[in-house]
Amino acid sequence: MQNKKIKLTFLTAHLSELPELDQELIAKAKEAFTTAYAPYSGFLVGASVLLDNGEIVSGSNQENVAYPSGLCAERVAMFYAGARFPDAKIKSIAVSVISKNFEVTDVVSPCGACRQVMAEYEEKQEQAIKVILHSPTDEVLIANTVEDLLPFMFKSPLLKKH
């Protein structure tokens, strides 16, 4: 038996320390969470995706009483980007959250399903996607690739052959 180490790389910063484009992407994510439909959880999530053509598209979480029929903000934004601009590559995604029911003070990471979708887009476009996670306290965590959020992502080139 052999022990192996996995190295994950993250950057932490305050919103004010980020480049202007990353700040704009976070502002769009914050704007997006105002359109969230979250009557059950009160947890509002917004996501904004920057494409290599310069477009920014956003999405918000959309809940449904018949859980799990709702959809997370990250997937809403990424699926919209893929449908609207199928030839564009995703450069980065920013995610911001707030709760109507409790104080959020930490960065919140995307759920496993959203991480897997992001990983699929990263593999499809053969280019890393920067993930910017923003907290209501303006603290930010940045991963330069989805693989740092999901080191054992489900992928197999064999699945595409069938």
ZAMAR-729091 format. One record per residue: residue number from 1; x, y, z negated of N, C-alpha, C in turn. Coordinates in steps of 0.05 Angstrom, whole numbers, always signed. Last residue first. Layout:
{nr->NUM n.u->X n.v->Y n.w->Z ca.u->X ca.v->Y ca.w->Z c.u->X c.v->Y c.w->Z}
...
end
This chain:
{nr->162 n.u->-391 n.v->+110 n.w->+531 ca.u->-415 ca.v->+94 ca.w->+534 c.u->-439 c.v->+111 c.w->+539}
{nr->161 n.u->-349 n.v->+143 n.w->+521 ca.u->-347 ca.v->+126 ca.w->+544 c.u->-372 c.v->+109 c.w->+549}
{nr->160 n.u->-353 n.v->+169 n.w->+473 ca.u->-360 ca.v->+184 ca.w->+497 c.u->-359 c.v->+167 c.w->+522}
{nr->159 n.u->-332 n.v->+133 n.w->+436 ca.u->-361 ca.v->+138 ca.w->+436 c.u->-370 c.v->+152 c.w->+462}
{nr->158 n.u->-277 n.v->+136 n.w->+441 ca.u->-290 ca.v->+113 ca.w->+452 c.u->-321 c.v->+118 c.w->+454}
{nr->157 n.u->-259 n.v->+180 n.w->+413 ca.u->-261 ca.v->+183 ca.w->+442 c.u->-276 c.v->+159 c.w->+455}
{nr->156 n.u->-289 n.v->+199 n.w->+355 ca.u->-278 ca.v->+176 ca.w->+369 c.u->-282 c.v->+180 c.w->+399}
{nr->155 n.u->-297 n.v->+225 n.w->+290 ca.u->-293 ca.v->+229 ca.w->+319 c.u->-282 c.v->+204 c.w->+331}
{nr->154 n.u->-311 n.v->+254 n.w->+232 ca.u->-319 ca.v->+232 ca.w->+248 c.u->-315 c.v->+239 c.w->+277}
{nr->153 n.u->-256 n.v->+280 n.w->+194 ca.u->-279 ca.v->+283 ca.w->+210 c.u->-285 c.v->+258 c.w->+227}
{nr->152 n.u->-224 n.v->+286 n.w->+148 ca.u->-230 ca.v->+260 ca.w->+158 c.u->-255 c.v->+261 c.w->+175}
{nr->151 n.u->-221 n.v->+341 n.w->+136 ca.u->-197 ca.v->+327 ca.w->+145 c.u->-203 c.v->+299 c.w->+156}
{nr->150 n.u->-253 n.v->+393 n.w->+139 ca.u->-263 ca.v->+366 ca.w->+143 c.u->-240 c.v->+348 c.w->+153}
{nr->149 n.u->-227 n.v->+440 n.w->+135 ca.u->-252 ca.v->+437 ca.w->+119 c.u->-261 c.v->+408 c.w->+119}
{nr->148 n.u->-186 n.v->+434 n.w->+170 ca.u->-179 ca.v->+440 ca.w->+142 c.u->-203 c.v->+438 c.w->+124}
{nr->147 n.u->-213 n.v->+428 n.w->+218 ca.u->-201 ca.v->+405 ca.w->+206 c.u->-192 c.v->+409 c.w->+177}
{nr->146 n.u->-224 n.v->+479 n.w->+234 ca.u->-246 ca.v->+464 ca.w->+220 c.u->-234 c.v->+439 c.w->+206}
{nr->145 n.u->-172 n.v->+526 n.w->+221 ca.u->-183 ca.v->+504 ca.w->+237 c.u->-205 c.v->+490 c.w->+221}
{nr->144 n.u->-159 n.v->+565 n.w->+186 ca.u->-153 ca.v->+570 ca.w->+214 c.u->-162 c.v->+547 c.w->+233}
{nr->143 n.u->-201 n.v->+588 n.w->+137 ca.u->-188 ca.v->+564 ca.w->+147 c.u->-183 c.v->+569 c.w->+177}
{nr->142 n.u->-206 n.v->+635 n.w->+86 ca.u->-204 ca.v->+631 ca.w->+115 c.u->-189 c.v->+605 c.w->+120}
{nr->141 n.u->-248 n.v->+667 n.w->+41 ca.u->-231 ca.v->+644 ca.w->+45 c.u->-230 c.v->+639 c.w->+75}
{nr->140 n.u->-258 n.v->+727 n.w->+5 ca.u->-260 ca.v->+713 ca.w->+31 c.u->-240 c.v->+690 c.w->+30}
{nr->139 n.u->-299 n.v->+769 n.w->-35 ca.u->-276 ca.v->+751 ca.w->-33 c.u->-280 c.v->+734 c.w->-8}
{nr->138 n.u->-345 n.v->+799 n.w->-41 ca.u->-326 ca.v->+806 ca.w->-20 c.u->-300 c.v->+791 c.w->-20}
{nr->137 n.u->-382 n.v->+777 n.w->-72 ca.u->-363 ca.v->+794 ca.w->-86 c.u->-341 c.v->+804 c.w->-67}
{nr->136 n.u->-411 n.v->+743 n.w->-40 ca.u->-423 ca.v->+769 ca.w->-46 c.u->-404 c.v->+787 c.w->-61}
{nr->135 n.u->-360 n.v->+714 n.w->+4 ca.u->-377 ca.v->+714 ca.w->-20 c.u->-389 c.v->+741 c.w->-24}
{nr->134 n.u->-348 n.v->+681 n.w->+66 ca.u->-350 ca.v->+707 ca.w->+51 c.u->-369 c.v->+704 c.w->+27}
{nr->133 n.u->-304 n.v->+647 n.w->+106 ca.u->-325 ca.v->+644 ca.w->+87 c.u->-325 c.v->+668 c.w->+68}
{nr->132 n.u->-288 n.v->+633 n.w->+170 ca.u->-285 ca.v->+655 ca.w->+150 c.u->-309 c.v->+653 c.w->+132}
{nr->131 n.u->-251 n.v->+592 n.w->+211 ca.u->-275 ca.v->+593 ca.w->+193 c.u->-270 c.v->+613 c.w->+171}
{nr->130 n.u->-230 n.v->+586 n.w->+277 ca.u->-225 ca.v->+598 ca.w->+251 c.u->-251 c.v->+600 c.w->+236}
{nr->129 n.u->-222 n.v->+530 n.w->+315 ca.u->-242 ca.v->+550 ca.w->+307 c.u->-235 c.v->+560 c.w->+280}
{nr->128 n.u->-176 n.v->+507 n.w->+365 ca.u->-184 ca.v->+511 ca.w->+337 c.u->-205 c.v->+533 c.w->+334}
{nr->127 n.u->-194 n.v->+471 n.w->+423 ca.u->-183 ca.v->+496 ca.w->+412 c.u->-194 c.v->+500 c.w->+383}
{nr->126 n.u->-224 n.v->+437 n.w->+454 ca.u->-195 ca.v->+433 ca.w->+451 c.u->-181 c.v->+458 c.w->+442}
{nr->125 n.u->-278 n.v->+437 n.w->+457 ca.u->-264 ca.v->+460 ca.w->+470 c.u->-234 c.v->+458 c.w->+468}
{nr->124 n.u->-290 n.v->+390 n.w->+428 ca.u->-300 ca.v->+394 ca.w->+455 c.u->-284 c.v->+416 c.w->+470}
{nr->123 n.u->-268 n.v->+400 n.w->+378 ca.u->-257 ca.v->+378 ca.w->+394 c.u->-265 c.v->+383 c.w->+424}
{nr->122 n.u->-300 n.v->+442 n.w->+361 ca.u->-271 ca.v->+446 ca.w->+362 c.u->-259 c.v->+425 c.w->+380}
{nr->121 n.u->-350 n.v->+418 n.w->+362 ca.u->-345 ca.v->+441 ca.w->+380 c.u->-315 c.v->+445 c.w->+383}
{nr->120 n.u->-342 n.v->+381 n.w->+321 ca.u->-349 ca.v->+372 ca.w->+349 c.u->-343 c.v->+394 c.w->+369}
{nr->119 n.u->-334 n.v->+413 n.w->+277 ca.u->-312 ca.v->+396 ca.w->+286 c.u->-317 c.v->+386 c.w->+315}
{nr->118 n.u->-385 n.v->+436 n.w->+272 ca.u->-362 ca.v->+453 ca.w->+278 c.u->-339 c.v->+437 c.w->+289}
{nr->117 n.u->-412 n.v->+389 n.w->+258 ca.u->-419 ca.v->+403 ca.w->+283 c.u->-396 c.v->+421 c.w->+291}
{nr->116 n.u->-387 n.v->+378 n.w->+209 ca.u->-385 ca.v->+359 ca.w->+230 c.u->-391 c.v->+372 c.w->+257}
{nr->115 n.u->-403 n.v->+423 n.w->+179 ca.u->-374 ca.v->+418 ca.w->+184 c.u->-370 c.v->+399 c.w->+208}
{nr->114 n.u->-457 n.v->+413 n.w->+177 ca.u->-447 ca.v->+436 ca.w->+192 c.u->-418 c.v->+433 c.w->+198}
{nr->113 n.u->-458 n.v->+367 n.w->+145 ca.u->-469 ca.v->+366 ca.w->+172 c.u->-459 c.v->+389 c.w->+189}
{nr->112 n.u->-435 n.v->+386 n.w->+96 ca.u->-421 ca.v->+366 ca.w->+113 c.u->-431 c.v->+365 c.w->+141}
{nr->111 n.u->-442 n.v->+458 n.w->+91 ca.u->-448 ca.v->+431 ca.w->+84 c.u->-434 c.v->+411 c.w->+103}
{nr->110 n.u->-392 n.v->+510 n.w->+82 ca.u->-413 ca.v->+497 ca.w->+97 c.u->-418 c.v->+468 c.w->+88}
{nr->109 n.u->-380 n.v->+539 n.w->+16 ca.u->-371 ca.v->+524 ca.w->+40 c.u->-394 c.v->+512 c.w->+55}
{nr->108 n.u->-379 n.v->+601 n.w->-13 ca.u->-395 ca.v->+576 ca.w->-9 c.u->-386 c.v->+564 c.w->+17}
{nr->107 n.u->-342 n.v->+635 n.w->-61 ca.u->-345 ca.v->+629 ca.w->-33 c.u->-360 c.v->+603 c.w->-31}
{nr->106 n.u->-378 n.v->+658 n.w->-120 ca.u->-357 ca.v->+644 ca.w->-106 c.u->-362 c.v->+642 c.w->-76}
{nr->105 n.u->-422 n.v->+681 n.w->-141 ca.u->-397 ca.v->+695 ca.w->-144 c.u->-374 c.v->+682 c.w->-130}
{nr->104 n.u->-489 n.v->+691 n.w->-140 ca.u->-468 ca.v->+676 ca.w->-126 c.u->-443 c.v->+693 c.w->-128}
{nr->103 n.u->-541 n.v->+688 n.w->-186 ca.u->-518 ca.v->+704 ca.w->-176 c.u->-497 c.v->+685 c.w->-164}
{nr->102 n.u->-606 n.v->+667 n.w->-164 ca.u->-583 ca.v->+667 ca.w->-182 c.u->-560 c.v->+682 c.w->-170}
{nr->101 n.u->-648 n.v->+676 n.w->-128 ca.u->-654 ca.v->+664 ca.w->-154 c.u->-630 c.v->+664 c.w->-173}
{nr->100 n.u->-633 n.v->+694 n.w->-79 ca.u->-654 ca.v->+709 ca.w->-92 c.u->-658 c.v->+700 c.w->-121}
{nr->99 n.u->-565 n.v->+695 n.w->-59 ca.u->-588 ca.v->+681 ca.w->-70 c.u->-608 c.v->+700 c.w->-82}
{nr->98 n.u->-524 n.v->+695 n.w->-1 ca.u->-535 ca.v->+709 ca.w->-24 c.u->-559 c.v->+693 c.w->-34}
{nr->97 n.u->-468 n.v->+688 n.w->+44 ca.u->-491 ca.v->+678 ca.w->+29 c.u->-499 c.v->+698 c.w->+8}
{nr->96 n.u->-436 n.v->+680 n.w->+108 ca.u->-441 ca.v->+696 ca.w->+84 c.u->-467 c.v->+687 c.w->+71}
{nr->95 n.u->-387 n.v->+661 n.w->+154 ca.u->-411 ca.v->+653 ca.w->+139 c.u->-412 c.v->+670 c.w->+113}
{nr->94 n.u->-361 n.v->+665 n.w->+219 ca.u->-362 ca.v->+676 ca.w->+192 c.u->-389 c.v->+668 c.w->+179}
{nr->93 n.u->-320 n.v->+632 n.w->+266 ca.u->-347 ca.v->+634 ca.w->+254 c.u->-344 c.v->+645 c.w->+226}
{nr->92 n.u->-284 n.v->+640 n.w->+327 ca.u->-286 ca.v->+640 ca.w->+298 c.u->-315 c.v->+641 c.w->+290}
{nr->91 n.u->-285 n.v->+624 n.w->+381 ca.u->-259 ca.v->+632 ca.w->+369 c.u->-261 c.v->+630 c.w->+338}
{nr->90 n.u->-313 n.v->+580 n.w->+425 ca.u->-317 ca.v->+592 ca.w->+399 c.u->-290 c.v->+599 c.w->+387}
{nr->89 n.u->-316 n.v->+592 n.w->+495 ca.u->-304 ca.v->+578 ca.w->+472 c.u->-309 c.v->+594 c.w->+446}
{nr->88 n.u->-367 n.v->+587 n.w->+545 ca.u->-350 ca.v->+603 ca.w->+526 c.u->-340 c.v->+586 c.w->+504}
{nr->87 n.u->-403 n.v->+559 n.w->+573 ca.u->-374 ca.v->+558 ca.w->+582 c.u->-356 c.v->+574 c.w->+564}
{nr->86 n.u->-453 n.v->+568 n.w->+551 ca.u->-442 ca.v->+541 ca.w->+551 c.u->-413 c.v->+539 c.w->+559}
{nr->85 n.u->-485 n.v->+609 n.w->+520 ca.u->-459 ca.v->+614 ca.w->+533 c.u->-444 c.v->+587 c.w->+535}
{nr->84 n.u->-532 n.v->+588 n.w->+499 ca.u->-533 ca.v->+614 ca.w->+513 c.u->-508 c.v->+618 c.w->+530}
{nr->83 n.u->-518 n.v->+540 n.w->+475 ca.u->-539 ca.v->+540 ca.w->+494 c.u->-539 c.v->+566 c.w->+511}
{nr->82 n.u->-476 n.v->+554 n.w->+441 ca.u->-472 ca.v->+533 ca.w->+461 c.u->-493 c.v->+533 c.w->+482}
{nr->81 n.u->-501 n.v->+592 n.w->+409 ca.u->-478 ca.v->+600 ca.w->+425 c.u->-473 c.v->+580 c.w->+447}
{nr->80 n.u->-540 n.v->+560 n.w->+385 ca.u->-548 ca.v->+582 ca.w->+402 c.u->-525 c.v->+591 c.w->+420}
{nr->79 n.u->-506 n.v->+526 n.w->+356 ca.u->-523 ca.v->+515 ca.w->+377 c.u->-533 c.v->+537 c.w->+396}
{nr->78 n.u->-484 n.v->+564 n.w->+321 ca.u->-467 ca.v->+549 ca.w->+339 c.u->-483 c.v->+537 c.w->+362}
{nr->77 n.u->-529 n.v->+584 n.w->+292 ca.u->-511 ca.v->+602 ca.w->+307 c.u->-495 c.v->+587 c.w->+328}
{nr->76 n.u->-550 n.v->+537 n.w->+270 ca.u->-567 ca.v->+554 ca.w->+286 c.u->-549 c.v->+572 c.w->+304}
{nr->75 n.u->-506 n.v->+518 n.w->+240 ca.u->-515 ca.v->+503 ca.w->+264 c.u->-533 c.v->+520 c.w->+282}
{nr->74 n.u->-504 n.v->+559 n.w->+201 ca.u->-480 ca.v->+553 ca.w->+218 c.u->-489 c.v->+538 c.w->+243}
{nr->73 n.u->-554 n.v->+557 n.w->+176 ca.u->-546 ca.v->+581 ca.w->+192 c.u->-523 c.v->+575 c.w->+211}
{nr->72 n.u->-589 n.v->+494 n.w->+180 ca.u->-570 ca.v->+513 ca.w->+167 c.u->-562 c.v->+535 c.w->+187}
{nr->71 n.u->-658 n.v->+479 n.w->+185 ca.u->-632 ca.v->+479 ca.w->+197 c.u->-615 c.v->+501 c.w->+184}
{nr->70 n.u->-710 n.v->+432 n.w->+165 ca.u->-698 ca.v->+458 ca.w->+169 c.u->-671 c.v->+456 c.w->+181}
{nr->69 n.u->-725 n.v->+380 n.w->+154 ca.u->-731 ca.v->+390 ca.w->+180 c.u->-720 c.v->+418 c.w->+185}
{nr->68 n.u->-717 n.v->+343 n.w->+111 ca.u->-695 ca.v->+361 ca.w->+120 c.u->-700 c.v->+372 c.w->+148}
{nr->67 n.u->-771 n.v->+377 n.w->+84 ca.u->-742 ca.v->+375 ca.w->+84 c.u->-735 c.v->+347 c.w->+94}
{nr->66 n.u->-821 n.v->+405 n.w->+99 ca.u->-815 ca.v->+377 ca.w->+105 c.u->-785 c.v->+374 c.w->+108}
{nr->65 n.u->-817 n.v->+459 n.w->+93 ca.u->-827 ca.v->+443 ca.w->+70 c.u->-822 c.v->+413 c.w->+74}
{nr->64 n.u->-757 n.v->+486 n.w->+116 ca.u->-783 ca.v->+475 ca.w->+123 c.u->-792 c.v->+458 c.w->+99}
{nr->63 n.u->-713 n.v->+542 n.w->+132 ca.u->-723 ca.v->+520 ca.w->+116 c.u->-750 c.v->+510 c.w->+126}
{nr->62 n.u->-661 n.v->+565 n.w->+164 ca.u->-690 ca.v->+563 ca.w->+169 c.u->-700 c.v->+538 c.w->+155}
{nr->61 n.u->-606 n.v->+610 n.w->+161 ca.u->-618 ca.v->+585 ca.w->+154 c.u->-649 c.v->+587 c.w->+156}
{nr->60 n.u->-588 n.v->+646 n.w->+221 ca.u->-594 ca.v->+645 ca.w->+193 c.u->-607 c.v->+618 c.w->+187}
{nr->59 n.u->-539 n.v->+670 n.w->+268 ca.u->-561 ca.v->+653 ca.w->+260 c.u->-565 c.v->+654 c.w->+230}
{nr->58 n.u->-509 n.v->+705 n.w->+324 ca.u->-514 ca.v->+700 ca.w->+296 c.u->-538 c.v->+682 c.w->+292}
{nr->57 n.u->-455 n.v->+720 n.w->+368 ca.u->-482 ca.v->+710 ca.w->+364 c.u->-485 c.v->+702 c.w->+334}
{nr->56 n.u->-417 n.v->+762 n.w->+405 ca.u->-421 ca.v->+753 ca.w->+378 c.u->-450 c.v->+744 c.w->+376}
{nr->55 n.u->-373 n.v->+761 n.w->+461 ca.u->-400 ca.v->+761 ca.w->+450 c.u->-399 c.v->+751 c.w->+421}
{nr->54 n.u->-322 n.v->+753 n.w->+482 ca.u->-327 ca.v->+778 ca.w->+466 c.u->-355 c.v->+779 c.w->+454}
{nr->53 n.u->-311 n.v->+705 n.w->+503 ca.u->-320 ca.v->+726 ca.w->+522 c.u->-327 c.v->+752 c.w->+508}
{nr->52 n.u->-301 n.v->+672 n.w->+460 ca.u->-278 ca.v->+683 ca.w->+475 c.u->-285 c.v->+703 c.w->+497}
{nr->51 n.u->-345 n.v->+691 n.w->+406 ca.u->-338 ca.v->+675 ca.w->+429 c.u->-314 c.v->+688 c.w->+444}
{nr->50 n.u->-359 n.v->+686 n.w->+339 ca.u->-346 ca.v->+702 ca.w->+359 c.u->-337 c.v->+684 c.w->+381}
{nr->49 n.u->-418 n.v->+679 n.w->+302 ca.u->-398 ca.v->+665 ca.w->+318 c.u->-386 c.v->+684 c.w->+338}
{nr->48 n.u->-444 n.v->+682 n.w->+237 ca.u->-438 ca.v->+696 ca.w->+262 c.u->-415 c.v->+682 c.w->+276}
{nr->47 n.u->-495 n.v->+666 n.w->+191 ca.u->-470 ca.v->+658 ca.w->+204 c.u->-468 c.v->+674 c.w->+230}
{nr->46 n.u->-524 n.v->+668 n.w->+126 ca.u->-521 ca.v->+680 ca.w->+153 c.u->-495 c.v->+671 c.w->+165}
{nr->45 n.u->-571 n.v->+646 n.w->+79 ca.u->-545 ca.v->+642 ca.w->+92 c.u->-546 c.v->+654 c.w->+120}
{nr->44 n.u->-602 n.v->+648 n.w->+17 ca.u->-601 ca.v->+660 ca.w->+44 c.u->-573 c.v->+657 c.w->+55}
{nr->43 n.u->-642 n.v->+613 n.w->-23 ca.u->-614 ca.v->+615 ca.w->-17 c.u->-611 c.v->+623 c.w->+13}
{nr->42 n.u->-692 n.v->+599 n.w->-38 ca.u->-685 ca.v->+627 ca.w->-43 c.u->-655 c.v->+632 c.w->-37}
{nr->41 n.u->-715 n.v->+549 n.w->-29 ca.u->-690 ca.v->+551 ca.w->-44 c.u->-683 c.v->+579 c.w->-53}
{nr->40 n.u->-764 n.v->+562 n.w->-5 ca.u->-762 ca.v->+541 ca.w->-24 c.u->-737 c.v->+543 c.w->-42}
{nr->39 n.u->-761 n.v->+602 n.w->+34 ca.u->-781 ca.v->+606 ca.w->+12 c.u->-778 c.v->+584 c.w->-10}
{nr->38 n.u->-724 n.v->+623 n.w->+75 ca.u->-716 ca.v->+605 ca.w->+53 c.u->-735 c.v->+608 c.w->+29}
{nr->37 n.u->-704 n.v->+644 n.w->+131 ca.u->-730 ca.v->+635 ca.w->+121 c.u->-724 c.v->+615 c.w->+100}
{nr->36 n.u->-663 n.v->+701 n.w->+144 ca.u->-666 ca.v->+673 ca.w->+135 c.u->-695 c.v->+668 c.w->+126}
{nr->35 n.u->-651 n.v->+752 n.w->+157 ca.u->-672 ca.v->+739 ca.w->+173 c.u->-677 c.v->+710 c.w->+165}
{nr->34 n.u->-608 n.v->+765 n.w->+126 ca.u->-633 ca.v->+780 ca.w->+121 c.u->-657 c.v->+768 c.w->+136}
{nr->33 n.u->-565 n.v->+739 n.w->+148 ca.u->-579 ca.v->+726 ca.w->+125 c.u->-605 c.v->+741 c.w->+117}
{nr->32 n.u->-548 n.v->+775 n.w->+188 ca.u->-563 ca.v->+751 ca.w->+195 c.u->-578 c.v->+739 c.w->+172}
{nr->31 n.u->-518 n.v->+811 n.w->+159 ca.u->-542 ca.v->+821 ca.w->+172 c.u->-560 c.v->+797 c.w->+179}
{nr->30 n.u->-476 n.v->+777 n.w->+146 ca.u->-492 ca.v->+789 ca.w->+125 c.u->-519 c.v->+799 c.w->+136}
{nr->29 n.u->-456 n.v->+768 n.w->+198 ca.u->-466 ca.v->+746 ca.w->+182 c.u->-484 c.v->+755 c.w->+160}
{nr->28 n.u->-440 n.v->+820 n.w->+211 ca.u->-461 ca.v->+808 ca.w->+227 c.u->-473 c.v->+784 c.w->+212}
{nr->27 n.u->-399 n.v->+825 n.w->+173 ca.u->-422 ca.v->+844 ca.w->+172 c.u->-445 c.v->+832 c.w->+188}
{nr->26 n.u->-364 n.v->+786 n.w->+193 ca.u->-376 ca.v->+783 ca.w->+167 c.u->-401 c.v->+801 c.w->+164}
{nr->25 n.u->-349 n.v->+812 n.w->+240 ca.u->-362 ca.v->+785 ca.w->+241 c.u->-376 c.v->+779 c.w->+215}
{nr->24 n.u->-324 n.v->+857 n.w->+220 ca.u->-348 ca.v->+860 ca.w->+236 c.u->-363 c.v->+834 c.w->+237}
{nr->23 n.u->-279 n.v->+834 n.w->+196 ca.u->-298 ca.v->+848 ca.w->+180 c.u->-325 c.v->+852 c.w->+194}
{nr->22 n.u->-254 n.v->+814 n.w->+242 ca.u->-264 ca.v->+795 ca.w->+222 c.u->-284 c.v->+808 c.w->+203}
{nr->21 n.u->-241 n.v->+863 n.w->+266 ca.u->-259 ca.v->+844 ca.w->+280 c.u->-270 c.v->+823 c.w->+260}
{nr->20 n.u->-205 n.v->+887 n.w->+229 ca.u->-231 ca.v->+899 ca.w->+235 c.u->-251 c.v->+879 c.w->+248}
{nr->19 n.u->-173 n.v->+840 n.w->+184 ca.u->-174 ca.v->+855 ca.w->+209 c.u->-203 c.v->+865 c.w->+214}
{nr->18 n.u->-180 n.v->+847 n.w->+112 ca.u->-183 ca.v->+832 ca.w->+137 c.u->-181 c.v->+851 c.w->+161}
{nr->17 n.u->-183 n.v->+873 n.w->+65 ca.u->-156 ca.v->+866 ca.w->+75 c.u->-157 c.v->+853 c.w->+102}
{nr->16 n.u->-235 n.v->+877 n.w->+49 ca.u->-222 ca.v->+902 ca.w->+58 c.u->-194 c.v->+896 c.w->+70}
{nr->15 n.u->-246 n.v->+826 n.w->+29 ca.u->-258 ca.v->+835 ca.w->+54 c.u->-243 c.v->+859 c.w->+66}
{nr->14 n.u->-188 n.v->+795 n.w->+4 ca.u->-212 ca.v->+812 ca.w->-1 c.u->-221 c.v->+822 c.w->+26}
{nr->13 n.u->-168 n.v->+726 n.w->+13 ca.u->-165 ca.v->+755 ca.w->+16 c.u->-190 c.v->+769 c.w->+6}
{nr->12 n.u->-134 n.v->+666 n.w->+26 ca.u->-154 ca.v->+681 ca.w->+11 c.u->-148 c.v->+710 c.w->+13}
{nr->11 n.u->-127 n.v->+612 n.w->+71 ca.u->-119 ca.v->+639 ca.w->+63 c.u->-141 c.v->+651 c.w->+46}
{nr->10 n.u->-108 n.v->+544 n.w->+71 ca.u->-129 ca.v->+564 ca.w->+69 c.u->-116 c.v->+591 c.w->+62}
{nr->9 n.u->-94 n.v->+480 n.w->+92 ca.u->-84 ca.v->+507 ca.w->+90 c.u->-107 c.v->+527 c.w->+91}
{nr->8 n.u->-79 n.v->+416 n.w->+68 ca.u->-100 ca.v->+434 ca.w->+77 c.u->-90 c.v->+463 c.w->+73}
{nr->7 n.u->-48 n.v->+356 n.w->+78 ca.u->-43 ca.v->+384 ca.w->+72 c.u->-65 c.v->+401 c.w->+84}
{nr->6 n.u->-48 n.v->+295 n.w->+47 ca.u->-61 ca.v->+311 ca.w->+67 c.u->-57 c.v->+340 c.w->+59}
{nr->5 n.u->-5 n.v->+239 n.w->+38 ca.u->-15 ca.v->+265 ca.w->+30 c.u->-28 c.v->+279 c.w->+53}
{nr->4 n.u->-8 n.v->+171 n.w->+21 ca.u->-5 ca.v->+192 ca.w->+41 c.u->-17 c.v->+217 c.w->+30}
{nr->3 n.u->+19 n.v->+111 n.w->-4 ca.u->+6 ca.v->+137 ca.w->-10 c.u->+12 c.v->+156 c.w->+12}
{nr->2 n.u->+10 n.v->+44 n.w->+15 ca.u->+26 ca.v->+69 ca.w->+18 c.u->+8 c.v->+93 c.w->+12}
{nr->1 n.u->+17 n.v->-23 n.w->+0 ca.u->+0 ca.v->+0 ca.w->+0 c.u->+18 c.v->+25 c.w->+0}
end
